Amino acid sequence: MFKKKLYVFFSFILVAAFILGACGGQATPTEEVEAPEEEEVAEEEEAEEPENPGLQMDSAKVAQQFWDDELYEESIELLDAEPINPEDPIYLQSLIDNKVDTSEYEMEPPYDICFSNAGVNNPWRVTGYVTMREQVEQLRDEGLIRNFIHVDAEGSDEKQIADIEDLLASGQCDAMIVSPNTSEALTPAVEQACEQLPVVVFDRGVLTDCPVTFLKTIGGYAFGYTGAQFIVESLPEGGNVLALRILPGVDVLEQRWGAAREVFEDAGNINVIGVEFGTYSNPDTKKIVSDYIDRFGDEIDAIWMDAGGTAVGALEAFEDAGLDYPVMVGEDQMDYLKYWKEEDLTAIAPTFPTFQWRTAVLAAVKILQGEPVDSRWVLPQPNVTQENLDEFYLPDMPPLYYAMSSAEDMDNWPEAWKELDTTKYKDVIEE
């Protein structure tokens, strides 16, 4: 009896369901709520768009072998440090004291010094090289340097490694100066040189402490931090930032971007819309920025650069689009300082001063004279700001001259830097 009643009950349910399913034409209450549910799903998907899309790009990665938290923190502190030898010119000052004995290398002058150079392939390196060679000429006049053998690697790791091997085999070098093309690739070649003679490394570093001295200004961490912090302070309500890089795998450049990334992520209100590598030319930089303007219009609030030599290219993209200029991070190249002054930009120029090129020569001479030098020679690193712009903008100097050469005390100032001719110097004056 119970089973029969149960059978009748389920039959009734099935019949009712069939009748309801057959009633077409009008929307049921259930159908009316489907559209709002789809809207809610779409809103949820839109909310899941990643913040800082630029930081998700492969070009935003930081090569960890060049990153050191302690050195990052130290670099920020050194920005406010006073030199331990303030009486010396800035290109001989040091922010830390870690002298090493060089008496084992002492010899009678004049000296034959060899220089393995990553390249003279951008305006910063041209200004630096001219500054170095003018320092060499003064030391020649003083009887301290005889031959200065320069080999240009033309931006090639393979060529620079071969260059160093050739210089060592020549037996012509009392000391060697190296500005590495990339850090990791050049490390074995520098270690090989260290086994034969005193080595000075400057500008970019290598992954060994065998050189007698590694010298540069405070460096990449401070450069990247300074520019990024300026952007954060200039955009108190936050904003969109486009970051431009020039070359991966170089310690100082990886550190610049790594420091900037730290600042942007810590700020909490900075949206990095892109991180792009370029070829370090104004036309290429202008094209990259123009492409982002096509996508984002007037919503690009700031440009951060790990090397500011093409800052004018970025600014011209905004000018051509008829847009207000963004908060700008460039460098101390004269065409940028001119643009800044004439257009009254909100801008800053972190620097990597070219005076370190003359310091490298002076360090090599000191070592061969048996004078102590700092194992890690950290030079000051001033910034160009709105407050001191007039001090560093020199309207009579060429557009590609970098202001921080500190060459004003040299014999051929300013003519040699107005010409910026890298081909006029003679390496060997006596066999």
Contacts in CASP RR format, 6 or more apart in sequence:
PFRMAT RR
TARGET T0000
AUTHOR 0000-0000-0000
METHOD contacts of the structure
MODEL  1
MFKKKLYVFFSFILVAAFILGACGGQATPTEEVEAPEEEEVAEEEEAEEP
ENPGLQMDSAKVAQQFWDDELYEESIELLDAEPINPEDPIYLQSLIDNKV
DTSEYEMEPPYDICFSNAGVNNPWRVTGYVTMREQVEQLRDEGLIRNFIH
VDAEGSDEKQIADIEDLLASGQCDAMIVSPNTSEALTPAVEQACEQLPVV
VFDRGVLTDCPVTFLKTIGGYAFGYTGAQFIVESLPEGGNVLALRILPGV
DVLEQRWGAAREVFEDAGNINVIGVEFGTYSNPDTKKIVSDYIDRFGDEI
DAIWMDAGGTAVGALEAFEDAGLDYPVMVGEDQMDYLKYWKEEDLTAIAP
TFPTFQWRTAVLAAVKILQGEPVDSRWVLPQPNVTQENLDEFYLPDMPPL
YYAMSSAEDMDNWPEAWKELDTTKYKDVIEE
50 56 0 8 1.000
51 271 0 8 1.000
52 264 0 8 1.000
52 265 0 8 1.000
52 270 0 8 1.000
52 271 0 8 1.000
52 272 0 8 1.000
53 271 0 8 1.000
53 272 0 8 1.000
53 273 0 8 1.000
53 274 0 8 1.000
54 60 0 8 1.000
54 243 0 8 1.000
54 272 0 8 1.000
54 273 0 8 1.000
54 274 0 8 1.000
54 275 0 8 1.000
55 261 0 8 1.000
55 264 0 8 1.000
55 265 0 8 1.000
55 272 0 8 1.000
55 275 0 8 1.000
57 274 0 8 1.000
57 275 0 8 1.000
59 245 0 8 1.000
59 248 0 8 1.000
59 275 0 8 1.000
59 276 0 8 1.000
59 277 0 8 1.000
60 243 0 8 1.000
60 257 0 8 1.000
60 261 0 8 1.000
60 272 0 8 1.000
60 274 0 8 1.000
60 275 0 8 1.000
62 254 0 8 1.000
62 257 0 8 1.000
62 258 0 8 1.000
62 261 0 8 1.000
63 248 0 8 1.000
63 249 0 8 1.000
63 254 0 8 1.000
65 184 0 8 1.000
65 207 0 8 1.000
66 183 0 8 1.000
66 249 0 8 1.000
66 251 0 8 1.000
66 254 0 8 1.000
66 255 0 8 1.000
67 254 0 8 1.000
67 255 0 8 1.000
67 258 0 8 1.000
71 221 0 8 1.000
72 221 0 8 1.000
72 225 0 8 1.000
72 255 0 8 1.000
72 259 0 8 1.000
72 262 0 8 1.000
75 218 0 8 1.000
75 219 0 8 1.000
75 220 0 8 1.000
75 221 0 8 1.000
75 222 0 8 1.000
75 225 0 8 1.000
75 259 0 8 1.000
76 221 0 8 1.000
76 222 0 8 1.000
76 225 0 8 1.000
78 95 0 8 1.000
78 96 0 8 1.000
78 218 0 8 1.000
78 222 0 8 1.000
78 378 0 8 1.000
78 381 0 8 1.000
79 218 0 8 1.000
79 222 0 8 1.000
79 225 0 8 1.000
79 226 0 8 1.000
79 381 0 8 1.000
81 95 0 8 1.000
82 95 0 8 1.000
83 90 0 8 1.000
83 93 0 8 1.000
83 94 0 8 1.000
83 95 0 8 1.000
83 380 0 8 1.000
84 93 0 8 1.000
84 94 0 8 1.000
84 95 0 8 1.000
84 96 0 8 1.000
84 97 0 8 1.000
85 92 0 8 1.000
85 93 0 8 1.000
85 94 0 8 1.000
86 93 0 8 1.000
89 406 0 8 1.000
89 409 0 8 1.000
90 353 0 8 1.000
90 355 0 8 1.000
90 379 0 8 1.000
90 380 0 8 1.000
90 382 0 8 1.000
90 406 0 8 1.000
91 355 0 8 1.000
91 356 0 8 1.000
91 358 0 8 1.000
91 359 0 8 1.000
91 362 0 8 1.000
91 379 0 8 1.000
91 406 0 8 1.000
92 359 0 8 1.000
92 362 0 8 1.000
93 379 0 8 1.000
93 380 0 8 1.000
94 374 0 8 1.000
94 377 0 8 1.000
94 378 0 8 1.000
94 379 0 8 1.000
95 218 0 8 1.000
95 378 0 8 1.000
95 379 0 8 1.000
95 380 0 8 1.000
96 374 0 8 1.000
96 376 0 8 1.000
96 378 0 8 1.000
97 374 0 8 1.000
98 374 0 8 1.000
98 375 0 8 1.000
98 376 0 8 1.000
99 372 0 8 1.000
99 373 0 8 1.000
99 374 0 8 1.000
99 375 0 8 1.000
100 212 0 8 1.000
100 213 0 8 1.000
100 372 0 8 1.000
100 373 0 8 1.000
100 374 0 8 1.000
100 375 0 8 1.000
101 372 0 8 1.000
102 198 0 8 1.000
102 212 0 8 1.000
102 366 0 8 1.000
102 367 0 8 1.000
102 370 0 8 1.000
102 371 0 8 1.000
102 372 0 8 1.000
102 373 0 8 1.000
103 370 0 8 1.000
105 175 0 8 1.000
105 198 0 8 1.000
105 212 0 8 1.000
105 367 0 8 1.000
105 368 0 8 1.000
105 370 0 8 1.000
106 368 0 8 1.000
106 369 0 8 1.000
106 370 0 8 1.000
107 174 0 8 1.000
107 368 0 8 1.000
109 143 0 8 1.000
109 144 0 8 1.000
109 145 0 8 1.000
109 146 0 8 1.000
109 365 0 8 1.000
109 368 0 8 1.000
109 369 0 8 1.000
110 140 0 8 1.000
110 143 0 8 1.000
110 144 0 8 1.000
110 145 0 8 1.000
110 146 0 8 1.000
111 144 0 8 1.000
111 145 0 8 1.000
111 146 0 8 1.000
111 174 0 8 1.000
111 175 0 8 1.000
111 364 0 8 1.000
111 365 0 8 1.000
111 368 0 8 1.000
112 145 0 8 1.000
112 146 0 8 1.000
112 147 0 8 1.000
112 148 0 8 1.000
112 149 0 8 1.000
112 172 0 8 1.000
112 173 0 8 1.000
112 174 0 8 1.000
113 136 0 8 1.000
113 145 0 8 1.000
113 147 0 8 1.000
113 148 0 8 1.000
113 149 0 8 1.000
113 173 0 8 1.000
113 174 0 8 1.000
113 175 0 8 1.000
113 176 0 8 1.000
113 177 0 8 1.000
113 361 0 8 1.000
113 364 0 8 1.000
113 365 0 8 1.000
114 148 0 8 1.000
114 149 0 8 1.000
114 150 0 8 1.000
114 151 0 8 1.000
114 167 0 8 1.000
114 172 0 8 1.000
114 173 0 8 1.000
114 175 0 8 1.000
114 176 0 8 1.000
114 177 0 8 1.000
115 132 0 8 1.000
115 148 0 8 1.000
115 149 0 8 1.000
115 150 0 8 1.000
115 151 0 8 1.000
115 176 0 8 1.000
115 177 0 8 1.000
115 178 0 8 1.000
115 179 0 8 1.000
116 151 0 8 1.000
116 153 0 8 1.000
116 160 0 8 1.000
116 163 0 8 1.000
116 164 0 8 1.000
116 167 0 8 1.000
116 176 0 8 1.000
116 177 0 8 1.000
116 178 0 8 1.000
116 179 0 8 1.000
117 125 0 8 1.000
117 129 0 8 1.000
117 150 0 8 1.000
117 151 0 8 1.000
117 152 0 8 1.000
117 153 0 8 1.000
117 179 0 8 1.000
118 125 0 8 1.000
118 153 0 8 1.000
118 155 0 8 1.000
118 160 0 8 1.000
118 179 0 8 1.000
118 180 0 8 1.000
118 181 0 8 1.000
118 203 0 8 1.000
118 204 0 8 1.000
119 125 0 8 1.000
119 152 0 8 1.000
119 153 0 8 1.000
119 154 0 8 1.000
119 155 0 8 1.000
119 179 0 8 1.000
119 181 0 8 1.000
120 126 0 8 1.000
120 129 0 8 1.000
120 152 0 8 1.000
120 422 0 8 1.000
121 154 0 8 1.000
121 155 0 8 1.000
122 280 0 8 1.000
122 307 0 8 1.000
122 309 0 8 1.000
123 309 0 8 1.000
123 333 0 8 1.000
123 400 0 8 1.000
123 401 0 8 1.000
123 402 0 8 1.000
124 307 0 8 1.000
124 309 0 8 1.000
124 331 0 8 1.000
124 333 0 8 1.000
124 352 0 8 1.000
124 354 0 8 1.000
124 402 0 8 1.000
126 400 0 8 1.000
126 420 0 8 1.000
126 422 0 8 1.000
127 354 0 8 1.000
127 400 0 8 1.000
127 401 0 8 1.000
127 402 0 8 1.000
127 405 0 8 1.000
127 417 0 8 1.000
127 420 0 8 1.000
128 354 0 8 1.000
128 357 0 8 1.000
128 402 0 8 1.000
128 405 0 8 1.000
129 357 0 8 1.000
129 422 0 8 1.000
130 416 0 8 1.000
130 417 0 8 1.000
130 420 0 8 1.000
130 421 0 8 1.000
130 422 0 8 1.000
131 354 0 8 1.000
131 355 0 8 1.000
131 357 0 8 1.000
131 358 0 8 1.000
131 405 0 8 1.000
131 407 0 8 1.000
131 410 0 8 1.000
131 417 0 8 1.000
132 357 0 8 1.000
132 358 0 8 1.000
132 360 0 8 1.000
132 361 0 8 1.000
133 148 0 8 1.000
133 422 0 8 1.000
133 425 0 8 1.000
134 358 0 8 1.000
134 407 0 8 1.000
134 410 0 8 1.000
134 411 0 8 1.000
134 412 0 8 1.000
134 416 0 8 1.000
135 357 0 8 1.000
135 358 0 8 1.000
135 361 0 8 1.000
135 362 0 8 1.000
135 410 0 8 1.000
136 145 0 8 1.000
136 148 0 8 1.000
136 361 0 8 1.000
136 425 0 8 1.000
137 411 0 8 1.000
137 412 0 8 1.000
137 425 0 8 1.000
138 410 0 8 1.000
138 411 0 8 1.000
139 145 0 8 1.000
139 361 0 8 1.000
139 362 0 8 1.000
139 365 0 8 1.000
140 146 0 8 1.000
140 148 0 8 1.000
140 429 0 8 1.000
141 411 0 8 1.000
144 365 0 8 1.000
145 361 0 8 1.000
145 365 0 8 1.000
146 429 0 8 1.000
146 430 0 8 1.000
147 172 0 8 1.000
147 427 0 8 1.000
147 428 0 8 1.000
147 429 0 8 1.000
147 430 0 8 1.000
148 361 0 8 1.000
148 425 0 8 1.000
148 427 0 8 1.000
149 167 0 8 1.000
149 172 0 8 1.000
149 173 0 8 1.000
149 427 0 8 1.000
149 428 0 8 1.000
150 425 0 8 1.000
150 427 0 8 1.000
151 163 0 8 1.000
151 166 0 8 1.000
151 167 0 8 1.000
153 159 0 8 1.000
153 160 0 8 1.000
153 163 0 8 1.000
153 181 0 8 1.000
155 181 0 8 1.000
156 181 0 8 1.000
157 181 0 8 1.000
157 182 0 8 1.000
157 185 0 8 1.000
157 186 0 8 1.000
160 180 0 8 1.000
160 181 0 8 1.000
160 186 0 8 1.000
160 189 0 8 1.000
161 185 0 8 1.000
161 186 0 8 1.000
161 188 0 8 1.000
161 189 0 8 1.000
164 176 0 8 1.000
164 178 0 8 1.000
164 186 0 8 1.000
164 189 0 8 1.000
164 190 0 8 1.000
164 192 0 8 1.000
164 193 0 8 1.000
165 189 0 8 1.000
165 192 0 8 1.000
167 173 0 8 1.000
167 176 0 8 1.000
167 193 0 8 1.000
168 176 0 8 1.000
168 192 0 8 1.000
168 193 0 8 1.000
168 196 0 8 1.000
168 197 0 8 1.000
173 197 0 8 1.000
174 197 0 8 1.000
174 368 0 8 1.000
175 197 0 8 1.000
175 198 0 8 1.000
175 199 0 8 1.000
175 200 0 8 1.000
175 364 0 8 1.000
175 367 0 8 1.000
175 368 0 8 1.000
176 193 0 8 1.000
176 197 0 8 1.000
176 198 0 8 1.000
176 199 0 8 1.000
176 200 0 8 1.000
177 199 0 8 1.000
177 200 0 8 1.000
177 201 0 8 1.000
177 202 0 8 1.000
177 360 0 8 1.000
177 361 0 8 1.000
177 364 0 8 1.000
178 186 0 8 1.000
178 190 0 8 1.000
178 193 0 8 1.000
178 199 0 8 1.000
178 200 0 8 1.000
178 201 0 8 1.000
178 202 0 8 1.000
178 206 0 8 1.000
178 211 0 8 1.000
179 201 0 8 1.000
179 202 0 8 1.000
179 203 0 8 1.000
179 204 0 8 1.000
179 360 0 8 1.000
180 186 0 8 1.000
180 190 0 8 1.000
180 201 0 8 1.000
180 203 0 8 1.000
180 204 0 8 1.000
180 205 0 8 1.000
180 206 0 8 1.000
181 204 0 8 1.000
182 204 0 8 1.000
182 247 0 8 1.000
182 249 0 8 1.000
182 250 0 8 1.000
183 204 0 8 1.000
183 205 0 8 1.000
183 206 0 8 1.000
183 207 0 8 1.000
183 249 0 8 1.000
183 250 0 8 1.000
183 251 0 8 1.000
184 206 0 8 1.000
184 207 0 8 1.000
184 249 0 8 1.000
186 206 0 8 1.000
187 206 0 8 1.000
187 207 0 8 1.000
187 208 0 8 1.000
190 199 0 8 1.000
190 201 0 8 1.000
190 206 0 8 1.000
190 208 0 8 1.000
190 210 0 8 1.000
190 211 0 8 1.000
191 208 0 8 1.000
191 210 0 8 1.000
193 199 0 8 1.000
194 208 0 8 1.000
194 210 0 8 1.000
194 211 0 8 1.000
198 212 0 8 1.000
198 364 0 8 1.000
198 367 0 8 1.000
198 368 0 8 1.000
199 210 0 8 1.000
199 211 0 8 1.000
199 212 0 8 1.000
200 211 0 8 1.000
200 212 0 8 1.000
200 213 0 8 1.000
200 214 0 8 1.000
200 215 0 8 1.000
200 360 0 8 1.000
200 363 0 8 1.000
200 364 0 8 1.000
200 367 0 8 1.000
201 211 0 8 1.000
201 213 0 8 1.000
201 214 0 8 1.000
201 215 0 8 1.000
202 214 0 8 1.000
202 215 0 8 1.000
202 216 0 8 1.000
202 356 0 8 1.000
202 357 0 8 1.000
202 359 0 8 1.000
202 360 0 8 1.000
202 363 0 8 1.000
203 216 0 8 1.000
203 252 0 8 1.000
203 356 0 8 1.000
203 357 0 8 1.000
203 360 0 8 1.000
204 250 0 8 1.000
204 251 0 8 1.000
204 252 0 8 1.000
205 214 0 8 1.000
205 216 0 8 1.000
205 251 0 8 1.000
205 252 0 8 1.000
206 214 0 8 1.000
209 375 0 8 1.000
212 367 0 8 1.000
212 373 0 8 1.000
212 375 0 8 1.000
213 363 0 8 1.000
213 367 0 8 1.000
213 373 0 8 1.000
213 374 0 8 1.000
213 375 0 8 1.000
213 376 0 8 1.000
213 377 0 8 1.000
214 375 0 8 1.000
214 376 0 8 1.000
214 377 0 8 1.000
215 356 0 8 1.000
215 359 0 8 1.000
215 360 0 8 1.000
215 363 0 8 1.000
215 374 0 8 1.000
215 376 0 8 1.000
215 377 0 8 1.000
215 378 0 8 1.000
215 379 0 8 1.000
216 252 0 8 1.000
216 352 0 8 1.000
216 356 0 8 1.000
216 377 0 8 1.000
216 378 0 8 1.000
216 379 0 8 1.000
217 351 0 8 1.000
217 352 0 8 1.000
217 353 0 8 1.000
217 356 0 8 1.000
217 378 0 8 1.000
217 379 0 8 1.000
217 380 0 8 1.000
217 381 0 8 1.000
218 378 0 8 1.000
218 379 0 8 1.000
218 380 0 8 1.000
218 381 0 8 1.000
219 252 0 8 1.000
219 255 0 8 1.000
219 352 0 8 1.000
219 381 0 8 1.000
220 252 0 8 1.000
220 253 0 8 1.000
220 255 0 8 1.000
220 256 0 8 1.000
220 259 0 8 1.000
220 352 0 8 1.000
221 255 0 8 1.000
221 256 0 8 1.000
221 258 0 8 1.000
221 259 0 8 1.000
222 259 0 8 1.000
222 350 0 8 1.000
222 381 0 8 1.000
223 252 0 8 1.000
223 255 0 8 1.000
223 256 0 8 1.000
223 259 0 8 1.000
223 306 0 8 1.000
223 350 0 8 1.000
223 351 0 8 1.000
223 352 0 8 1.000
223 381 0 8 1.000
224 255 0 8 1.000
224 256 0 8 1.000
224 257 0 8 1.000
224 258 0 8 1.000
224 259 0 8 1.000
224 260 0 8 1.000
224 263 0 8 1.000
224 304 0 8 1.000
224 306 0 8 1.000
224 350 0 8 1.000
225 259 0 8 1.000
225 260 0 8 1.000
225 262 0 8 1.000
225 263 0 8 1.000
226 348 0 8 1.000
226 350 0 8 1.000
226 383 0 8 1.000
227 260 0 8 1.000
227 304 0 8 1.000
227 329 0 8 1.000
227 348 0 8 1.000
227 350 0 8 1.000
228 259 0 8 1.000
228 260 0 8 1.000
228 261 0 8 1.000
228 262 0 8 1.000
228 263 0 8 1.000
228 264 0 8 1.000
228 304 0 8 1.000
228 329 0 8 1.000
229 263 0 8 1.000
230 327 0 8 1.000
230 329 0 8 1.000
230 348 0 8 1.000
231 241 0 8 1.000
231 264 0 8 1.000
231 270 0 8 1.000
231 302 0 8 1.000
231 304 0 8 1.000
231 327 0 8 1.000
231 329 0 8 1.000
232 238 0 8 1.000
232 263 0 8 1.000
232 264 0 8 1.000
232 267 0 8 1.000
232 270 0 8 1.000
234 302 0 8 1.000
234 327 0 8 1.000
234 346 0 8 1.000
235 269 0 8 1.000
235 270 0 8 1.000
235 301 0 8 1.000
235 302 0 8 1.000
235 327 0 8 1.000
237 269 0 8 1.000
238 267 0 8 1.000
238 269 0 8 1.000
238 270 0 8 1.000
238 271 0 8 1.000
238 301 0 8 1.000
239 269 0 8 1.000
239 270 0 8 1.000
239 271 0 8 1.000
239 301 0 8 1.000
239 302 0 8 1.000
240 271 0 8 1.000
240 272 0 8 1.000
240 273 0 8 1.000
240 296 0 8 1.000
240 299 0 8 1.000
240 300 0 8 1.000
240 301 0 8 1.000
240 302 0 8 1.000
241 264 0 8 1.000
241 270 0 8 1.000
241 271 0 8 1.000
241 272 0 8 1.000
241 273 0 8 1.000
241 300 0 8 1.000
241 301 0 8 1.000
241 302 0 8 1.000
241 303 0 8 1.000
241 304 0 8 1.000
242 272 0 8 1.000
242 273 0 8 1.000
242 274 0 8 1.000
242 276 0 8 1.000
242 289 0 8 1.000
242 292 0 8 1.000
242 300 0 8 1.000
242 302 0 8 1.000
242 303 0 8 1.000
242 304 0 8 1.000
243 257 0 8 1.000
243 260 0 8 1.000
243 272 0 8 1.000
243 274 0 8 1.000
243 275 0 8 1.000
243 276 0 8 1.000
243 303 0 8 1.000
243 304 0 8 1.000
243 305 0 8 1.000
243 306 0 8 1.000
244 276 0 8 1.000
244 278 0 8 1.000
244 285 0 8 1.000
244 288 0 8 1.000
244 289 0 8 1.000
244 303 0 8 1.000
244 304 0 8 1.000
244 305 0 8 1.000
244 306 0 8 1.000
244 310 0 8 1.000
244 314 0 8 1.000
245 253 0 8 1.000
245 257 0 8 1.000
245 275 0 8 1.000
245 276 0 8 1.000
245 277 0 8 1.000
245 278 0 8 1.000
245 305 0 8 1.000
245 306 0 8 1.000
245 307 0 8 1.000
246 253 0 8 1.000
246 277 0 8 1.000
246 278 0 8 1.000
246 279 0 8 1.000
246 280 0 8 1.000
246 306 0 8 1.000
246 307 0 8 1.000
247 253 0 8 1.000
247 277 0 8 1.000
247 280 0 8 1.000
248 254 0 8 1.000
248 277 0 8 1.000
252 352 0 8 1.000
253 306 0 8 1.000
253 307 0 8 1.000
256 306 0 8 1.000
256 307 0 8 1.000
257 275 0 8 1.000
257 306 0 8 1.000
260 304 0 8 1.000
260 306 0 8 1.000
261 272 0 8 1.000
264 270 0 8 1.000
264 272 0 8 1.000
273 292 0 8 1.000
273 296 0 8 1.000
273 300 0 8 1.000
274 292 0 8 1.000
276 288 0 8 1.000
278 284 0 8 1.000
278 285 0 8 1.000
278 288 0 8 1.000
280 307 0 8 1.000
280 309 0 8 1.000
280 310 0 8 1.000
281 310 0 8 1.000
282 310 0 8 1.000
282 312 0 8 1.000
282 313 0 8 1.000
282 316 0 8 1.000
283 313 0 8 1.000
284 310 0 8 1.000
285 310 0 8 1.000
285 311 0 8 1.000
285 313 0 8 1.000
285 314 0 8 1.000
285 317 0 8 1.000
286 313 0 8 1.000
286 314 0 8 1.000
286 316 0 8 1.000
286 317 0 8 1.000
287 317 0 8 1.000
289 300 0 8 1.000
289 303 0 8 1.000
289 313 0 8 1.000
289 314 0 8 1.000
289 317 0 8 1.000
289 318 0 8 1.000
290 317 0 8 1.000
290 320 0 8 1.000
290 321 0 8 1.000
292 300 0 8 1.000
293 300 0 8 1.000
293 317 0 8 1.000
293 318 0 8 1.000
293 321 0 8 1.000
293 323 0 8 1.000
297 321 0 8 1.000
297 323 0 8 1.000
298 323 0 8 1.000
298 324 0 8 1.000
300 326 0 8 1.000
301 326 0 8 1.000
301 327 0 8 1.000
302 326 0 8 1.000
302 327 0 8 1.000
302 328 0 8 1.000
302 329 0 8 1.000
303 311 0 8 1.000
303 314 0 8 1.000
303 326 0 8 1.000
303 327 0 8 1.000
303 328 0 8 1.000
303 329 0 8 1.000
304 329 0 8 1.000
305 311 0 8 1.000
305 314 0 8 1.000
305 329 0 8 1.000
305 330 0 8 1.000
305 331 0 8 1.000
307 331 0 8 1.000
308 329 0 8 1.000
308 330 0 8 1.000
308 331 0 8 1.000
308 333 0 8 1.000
308 336 0 8 1.000
308 349 0 8 1.000
309 330 0 8 1.000
309 331 0 8 1.000
309 333 0 8 1.000
309 336 0 8 1.000
311 328 0 8 1.000
311 329 0 8 1.000
311 330 0 8 1.000
311 331 0 8 1.000
311 333 0 8 1.000
311 336 0 8 1.000
311 339 0 8 1.000
312 335 0 8 1.000
312 336 0 8 1.000
312 339 0 8 1.000
314 328 0 8 1.000
315 325 0 8 1.000
315 328 0 8 1.000
315 339 0 8 1.000
315 343 0 8 1.000
315 345 0 8 1.000
318 324 0 8 1.000
318 325 0 8 1.000
318 326 0 8 1.000
319 325 0 8 1.000
325 343 0 8 1.000
325 345 0 8 1.000
325 346 0 8 1.000
327 346 0 8 1.000
327 347 0 8 1.000
328 340 0 8 1.000
328 345 0 8 1.000
328 346 0 8 1.000
328 347 0 8 1.000
328 348 0 8 1.000
329 347 0 8 1.000
329 348 0 8 1.000
329 349 0 8 1.000
329 350 0 8 1.000
330 336 0 8 1.000
330 347 0 8 1.000
330 348 0 8 1.000
330 349 0 8 1.000
330 350 0 8 1.000
331 349 0 8 1.000
331 350 0 8 1.000
331 351 0 8 1.000
331 352 0 8 1.000
331 402 0 8 1.000
332 349 0 8 1.000
332 351 0 8 1.000
332 353 0 8 1.000
332 384 0 8 1.000
332 392 0 8 1.000
332 402 0 8 1.000
332 403 0 8 1.000
332 404 0 8 1.000
333 399 0 8 1.000
333 400 0 8 1.000
333 401 0 8 1.000
333 402 0 8 1.000
333 403 0 8 1.000
334 393 0 8 1.000
334 394 0 8 1.000
334 397 0 8 1.000
334 398 0 8 1.000
334 399 0 8 1.000
334 400 0 8 1.000
334 401 0 8 1.000
334 402 0 8 1.000
334 403 0 8 1.000
335 399 0 8 1.000
335 400 0 8 1.000
336 349 0 8 1.000
337 349 0 8 1.000
337 384 0 8 1.000
337 389 0 8 1.000
337 392 0 8 1.000
337 393 0 8 1.000
337 403 0 8 1.000
338 393 0 8 1.000
338 395 0 8 1.000
338 399 0 8 1.000
339 345 0 8 1.000
340 347 0 8 1.000
340 349 0 8 1.000
340 389 0 8 1.000
340 393 0 8 1.000
341 389 0 8 1.000
341 390 0 8 1.000
341 393 0 8 1.000
347 386 0 8 1.000
348 383 0 8 1.000
348 384 0 8 1.000
348 385 0 8 1.000
348 386 0 8 1.000
349 383 0 8 1.000
349 384 0 8 1.000
349 385 0 8 1.000
349 392 0 8 1.000
350 381 0 8 1.000
350 383 0 8 1.000
351 381 0 8 1.000
351 382 0 8 1.000
351 383 0 8 1.000
351 384 0 8 1.000
351 402 0 8 1.000
351 403 0 8 1.000
351 404 0 8 1.000
352 381 0 8 1.000
353 379 0 8 1.000
353 380 0 8 1.000
353 381 0 8 1.000
353 382 0 8 1.000
353 402 0 8 1.000
353 404 0 8 1.000
353 405 0 8 1.000
353 406 0 8 1.000
354 402 0 8 1.000
354 404 0 8 1.000
354 405 0 8 1.000
355 379 0 8 1.000
355 404 0 8 1.000
355 405 0 8 1.000
355 406 0 8 1.000
355 407 0 8 1.000
356 379 0 8 1.000
358 406 0 8 1.000
358 407 0 8 1.000
359 377 0 8 1.000
359 379 0 8 1.000
363 373 0 8 1.000
363 377 0 8 1.000
366 372 0 8 1.000
366 373 0 8 1.000
367 373 0 8 1.000
382 404 0 8 1.000
384 392 0 8 1.000
384 403 0 8 1.000
392 403 0 8 1.000
392 404 0 8 1.000
393 403 0 8 1.000
394 401 0 8 1.000
394 403 0 8 1.000
396 414 0 8 1.000
396 418 0 8 1.000
397 403 0 8 1.000
397 414 0 8 1.000
397 417 0 8 1.000
397 418 0 8 1.000
398 417 0 8 1.000
398 418 0 8 1.000
398 420 0 8 1.000
400 420 0 8 1.000
401 417 0 8 1.000
401 418 0 8 1.000
401 420 0 8 1.000
405 417 0 8 1.000
407 413 0 8 1.000
407 414 0 8 1.000
407 416 0 8 1.000
407 417 0 8 1.000
408 414 0 8 1.000
410 416 0 8 1.000
END
